[in-house]
Amino acid sequence: MSQVSIPNVKIAVIDGDLLVRDFVSTVLMYCVNRDVLSFDNGMAAWRYLEGADSPDIIISEVNVSGLNGFELLARDSGADAFLAKPVSVTDLFRVVEAFVV
């Protein structure tokens, strides 16, 4: 995974579990000091992603309802990183910080 600098990074979190989604969003908000978008299903995220102001980093549960994480990947044809659950905060920070230097 190469390091890329994304100024004013926009991050979206997609997870059907409210507790997980809120936790990951809050952790990331403090990691990058930016608001983090959150979605409870893949279809809501897809509708937002079709807009002009799409996020730079998308963190999605694979088994989310609507469009699953793999179907959402088709939008940009791939992923730069993959983390298996349970995810540690350290691993999450490490992946995000690789793109937000």
C-alpha positions in Angstrom: 0.0 0.0 0.0 1.6 3.2 -1.1 1.2 6.5 0.7 -0.9 9.2 -1.0 -1.6 12.6 0.4 -5.3 13.6 0.1 -5.8 17.2 1.4 -9.2 17.8 2.9 -10.0 14.1 2.7 -13.7 13.0 2.6 -14.4 9.6 4.2 -17.6 7.6 4.0 -18.4 4.7 6.3 -21.0 2.1 5.3 -22.2 -0.4 7.9 -25.7 -1.7 8.8 -24.8 -2.0 12.5 -25.5 1.4 14.1 -22.9 0.9 16.9 -20.2 -0.2 14.6 -20.9 2.6 12.1 -21.0 5.3 14.8 -17.8 4.0 16.4 -15.8 3.8 13.1 -17.1 7.2 12.0 -16.2 8.8 15.4 -12.7 7.2 15.4 -12.0 8.4 11.9 -13.3 11.8 12.6 -10.7 12.2 15.3 -8.0 10.6 13.1 -8.3 13.0 10.2 -10.0 15.9 12.0 -12.8 16.0 9.4 -16.5 15.1 9.3 -17.2 11.5 8.2 -20.2 10.6 6.1 -22.1 7.5 7.3 -24.6 5.2 5.6 -26.6 2.3 6.9 -27.0 0.5 3.5 -25.2 0.2 0.2 -28.0 1.7 -1.9 -28.0 5.0 0.1 -24.2 5.2 -0.2 -24.4 4.5 -4.0 -26.9 7.3 -4.5 -24.6 9.7 -2.7 -21.5 8.4 -4.5 -23.1 9.1 -7.9 -23.0 12.8 -7.0 -20.2 15.2 -7.8 -18.8 15.4 -4.3 -17.9 11.8 -3.7 -15.7 10.7 -0.8 -12.0 10.0 -1.3 -12.0 7.0 1.1 -14.9 4.5 1.4 -14.9 2.1 4.3 -17.7 -0.5 3.8 -18.9 -3.6 5.5 -18.9 -6.4 2.9 -22.3 -7.8 4.0 -24.2 -4.5 4.1 -27.8 -4.5 2.7 -28.8 -2.9 -0.5 -25.6 -3.1 -2.5 -23.0 -5.0 -0.7 -19.4 -3.9 -0.3 -18.2 -5.9 -3.3 -20.9 -4.3 -5.5 -19.9 -0.9 -4.3 -16.3 -1.6 -5.3 -17.4 -1.9 -9.0 -17.9 1.9 -9.0 -14.1 2.6 -8.8 -13.1 -0.9 -9.9 -11.1 -2.0 -6.9 -9.9 -1.5 -3.4 -6.6 -0.2 -2.1 -6.9 -2.1 1.2 -8.9 -4.8 3.0 -9.4 -5.3 6.7 -11.1 -8.3 8.1 -13.4 -8.0 11.2 -12.8 -7.6 14.0 -10.8 -4.6 13.1 -8.5 -2.9 15.6 -8.4 0.9 15.9 -4.7 0.8 15.2 -5.2 -1.1 11.9 -7.9 1.3 10.9 -5.7 4.3 11.6 -2.8 2.7 9.8 -4.8 2.2 6.6 -6.4 5.7 6.6 -3.2 7.4 7.5 -1.5 5.8 4.5 -3.7 8.0 2.4 -3.9 11.1 4.6 -0.3 12.0 5.2 
